[in-house]
Amino acid sequence: MKNNVKRVVALLVAFLLGVGSFSELGNSPTVVAYAQEYIYYATLDISSKGWSSYNTGLNYNMTGGTAGTIRQGAKLSVISEKVNKNGNKVAYVYSEDLKKNCYVSAKYLKKVETTETVVDSEVNAVLDFGTRTWTKYYPGENKEFTGGTPVPSGLKEGTELQIVKKVVNSNGTNVAYCYVPCADVYCYISMLVVKELEVESTTEEPTATDSYTYDGKEYLLVEGYNEDYIFNQRDYDRFLKNGKNVGCTATALATAYSIYNNTMLSPDSESIKWTTGVGVTWGPQTKWTGYASNNLVAAYDYLQKDIPVILRLKKGDGGHSVTLVGVAKNADRNNLCKDDFLVIDPWGGVVKSLEDAASGYTLHTTWELIIPVKQ
């Protein structure tokens, strides 16, 4: 997978340059993973459990002890998400409470909508007082510069900084949220005293993965395929019915739409209509339309146009939905079989062949293919 290779290369380069670490790959995440981008901001929401605190993980399988305990409502910056060996989605986050990175279950995260501008890539900077005759600068614990300072001794002129994001506070002041290597802290600093340095990027621009090898067979992927758009239906309690998660179609829809539009649509989104006891329903605000006959040739033709499709499988009175995202490199349109298709199975959020996903099922003869809309 090209994305995984580039990610490993980027981490290696960052380590060699002294601006990052392998903390995300090992069992001891540390604060020095500041060079990574945040994909969204969230608060810890464990209110439904009645807990007041949550023990974070040292690794994404949540084994080997904890990285620390965070409280209900704690602010978190989500760096990445992945599915662990138990099929649960786990988020790798930076905790402002702990002042370090750790792992938490993604189902306890409440996304925070923000107008803050996130810097696309790492920016090196230094503290620059300009014409001011200061000898020290006191950064803030928050962008409003209230509630104390995380560096009591102050920062000197020329202190090296790593800008994570730029924000505007309630007074209209441009503020940088920075990691300060010499003090090993994150803090807020006025952009009036921050001098950004021009640095040449050492990593390639990310590109879409165009092929995937499963069980020794190569599949050509639809444009826009991204592991960030793989969702596990079991992470979303809205799909529970009599204690069982039945949200396969809604989750498959979220994956297909996200890939086709290259923008994340969560299975929790209100755009996906869900009625308990009924399942997915479609209304005037739905993002889904356009049906085709349910056969492998039709699916093949859509995938050749880089359009992922949702296919329904049948077992007795029930069934299961999966998202088709790839076709075998040597597939023959006139002689297709289930093993010629690669799918994302929402049960566990895993990639497999349609042959494996359909084990114990037959192709549904009355459900049509579901095609996402291009927005």
Sequence and secondary structure as in RCSB ss.txt:
>XXXX:A:sequence
MKNNVKRVVALLVAFLLGVGSFSELGNSPTVVAYAQEYIYYATLDISSKGWSSYNTGLNYNMTGGTAGTIRQGAK
LSVISEKVNKNGNKVAYVYSEDLKKNCYVSAKYLKKVETTETVVDSEVNAVLDFGTRTWTKYYPGENKEFTGGTP
VPSGLKEGTELQIVKKVVNSNGTNVAYCYVPCADVYCYISMLVVKELEVESTTEEPTATDSYTYDGKEYLLVEGY
NEDYIFNQRDYDRFLKNGKNVGCTATALATAYSIYNNTMLSPDSESIKWTTGVGVTWGPQTKWTGYASNNLVAAY
DYLQKDIPVILRLKKGDGGHSVTLVGVAKNADRNNLCKDDFLVIDPWGGVVKSLEDAASGYTLHTTWELIIPVKQ
>XXXX:A:secstr
 HHHHHHHHHHHHHHHHTS  STTTSS   GGGGGS  SEEEEE  GGGT SEEEEESSTT  S EEEEEETT E
EEEEEEEE TTS EEEEEEETTTTEEEEEEGGGEEEE    EEEEEEEEEEE  TT   S B  BSSTT  S  S
 TT B TT EEEEEEEEE TTS EEEEEEETTTTEEEEEEGGGEEE      S       EEEETTEEEEE TT 
 GGG   GGG GGGEETTEE  HHHHHHHHHHHHHHTS   TT TTSEEETTTEEE  TT SEEEEE SSHHHHH
HHHHTT  EEEEEEETTEEEEEEEEEEETT  TTS  GGGEEEEETTTTEEEEHHHHTTT EE SSS EEEE   
